[in-house]
Amino acid sequence: MNGTYSTYVKYAKVVADIGFLSATICCSILIYLTIFKVKRNFGSYTYLLVLFPALGIFFATLEIVLYPNVFHHDASYVFYSTSRPFGLGKDAVTIALGFYGVVYAFTVSMLSVQFLYRYWAIFRWWNVFATLNMSFVASVQYTLIIYCAVRMYLGMDAKIQMLSASLRVLHRQFFKTLVLQMVSPTITLFAPALLIIYLPLFNLKIDLPTGIFLCAFTLYPAMDSMIVVYVVKDYRKAVRSTFKDCITPIYSWLTRGEANQKEQRTRSNDIPLS
């Protein structure tokens, strides 16, 4: 690999480090808010809200441990690691790269699980059964995601009329969250993977360090967590509450210090001059 391609590898490592840092911070905040701050009971959906960001942290950690990369040459590509973590041998690193692919596949699969879960929460079982049948025939996860999203958009208002106003708002917020959660992995997970997998089919005579696109994987967990916190009102309230809990003691300390300084100046002015 010449110097130009090595530069791309360095850039990919920098983006992977940024993705790890942002994913760790944002996903940890989402887990903390879900467990300790959000008062509403989301039922079993809470487990998904905790499991998904936890998986994102693990995925981002695996990324910076292995620093996986891809290099395309003509009608082929090589998937390799740019580091030897913990002094592992070649065979161990190869197995670790395979495990990295398993974690990536599990992350992608969890997307369809989230859509299916929200679909089950609104529609009845025979609708779910029809969805599963069509999804099985299609055998493509994106087909399942798009189908459920369109059905919820068209039929959600009629299905949730029996619920309270607050629950209706909550369902709409979760639907907006899912739509954004479909857009963000399209950019950071599916598009890079499709480019890497299908580029050799065109049999182009090129040498392309496509591993630079692989580093986008670590950006997804942070984006996913920020979407939930931004769209769902309960999380926004929890963020404001947490921010207020952190700022109030600091503000009180500063106010108390300023009051003490004023009191000292007042006492100095009251001392009679001899």
Secondary structure, DSSP 4 states (H G I P E B T S, - for coil): --HHHHHHHHHHHHHHHHHHHHHHHHHHHHHHIIIII--S--TTHHHHHHHHHHHHHHHHHHHHHH-EEEEEETTEEEEEES--GGG--HHHHHHHHHHHHHHHHHHHHHHHHHHHHHHHHHS-HHHHHHHHHHHHHH--HHHHHHHHHHHHHHHHHHHTTTS-HHHHHHHHHHHHHHHHHHHHHIIIIIHHHHHHHHGGGG----EE-THHHHGGGGHHHHHHHHHHHHH-HHHHHHHHHHHHHHHHHHHHHHHHHHHHHHHHHHHHHHSPP-
